[in-house]
Amino acid sequence: MHENLTQGVAERYDATERDILYLLTNGLPIWSVEDLGRDIEDATSAEDAVRGLGRAGLIHQTSDGFVFATRAGHRMVEIVGKVV
């Protein structure tokens, strides 16, 4: 039972990261973290996902808090495509 709960949390986190990366690569090129949180309707998850994507080198955050996809982030989306 514990494994299913952990797997569900991990899957939701991965989906949030994926959604944010898709937002940054399809449409507006630069977003504030607050706007991302409003768009996905979960500010805390957006902040966590931005931190994770930044550590992975897929997005960059400016000193004033805006984020955009790096070249690696764009390439990842090109390779994987938008899978729903």
C-alpha positions in Angstrom: 0.0 0.0 0.0 2.8 2.4 0.9 4.5 1.8 -2.6 1.3 2.9 -4.4 1.1 6.1 -2.4 4.7 7.0 -3.1 4.3 6.1 -6.8 1.3 8.3 -7.1 3.1 11.3 -5.5 6.1 10.7 -7.8 3.9 10.5 -10.9 2.1 13.7 -10.0 5.5 15.5 -9.5 6.8 14.2 -12.9 3.5 15.3 -14.5 3.9 18.8 -13.0 7.5 19.1 -14.2 6.4 18.0 -17.6 3.5 20.4 -17.8 5.7 23.3 -16.8 8.3 22.5 -19.3 5.6 22.3 -22.0 4.3 25.7 -21.0 7.8 27.1 -21.3 8.5 25.6 -24.7 5.1 26.1 -26.3 3.7 29.6 -26.2 5.1 32.3 -24.0 8.9 31.9 -23.7 9.2 33.4 -20.2 7.0 33.1 -17.2 7.0 34.1 -13.5 6.8 31.2 -11.1 3.6 32.7 -9.7 2.0 32.7 -13.1 3.0 29.0 -13.6 1.4 28.2 -10.2 -1.8 29.9 -11.2 -1.8 28.2 -14.6 -1.4 24.7 -13.1 -3.6 25.7 -10.1 -1.0 24.6 -7.5 1.6 27.2 -6.5 3.6 24.9 -4.2 3.9 22.2 -6.8 5.0 24.8 -9.4 7.8 26.1 -7.1 9.0 22.5 -6.4 8.9 21.6 -10.1 10.8 24.8 -11.1 13.5 23.9 -8.5 13.7 20.4 -9.9 13.8 21.5 -13.5 16.5 24.0 -12.7 18.7 21.4 -11.0 18.3 19.2 -14.1 19.4 22.0 -16.4 16.1 22.2 -18.3 15.1 25.7 -17.2 16.9 28.8 -16.0 15.6 31.3 -13.5 16.5 35.0 -13.7 17.4 37.0 -10.6 14.0 38.6 -10.7 12.2 35.3 -10.6 11.2 34.6 -14.2 11.9 31.2 -15.7 12.5 30.0 -19.3 13.5 26.8 -20.9 17.1 26.2 -21.7 18.4 24.8 -24.9 18.4 21.4 -23.3 14.8 21.8 -22.2 13.7 22.7 -25.7 15.7 19.7 -27.1 14.2 17.3 -24.5 10.7 18.4 -25.7 11.7 17.9 -29.3 13.0 14.4 -28.6 10.1 13.3 -26.4 7.3 15.3 -28.0 4.2 16.3 -26.1 2.8 13.1 -24.8 -0.4 13.4 -22.9 
